[in-house]
Amino acid sequence: MTYYAVIDTNVVISSMLKRSSVPGQVMDLAVAGTIVPLEKQRMHFLLLET
């Protein structure tokens, strides 16, 4: 089964800070292809600014 989720900057940053957290698990599932991330274009700009 494929799931879809909006991945915002909080999830991305939290997953980088603590892999074993729920956001870290979400990102692992996204990398594995189980979750298809639906991201806002603004997120790209926010990540590039930091």
PyMOL commands that set and color helices and strands:
alter all, ss='L'
color gray80, all
select helices_A, chain A and resi 9-17+22-32+41-49
alter helices_A, ss='H'
color red, helices_A
select strands_A, chain A and resi 3-6+35-38
alter strands_A, ss='S'
color yellow, strands_A
deselect
rebuild
show_as cartoon
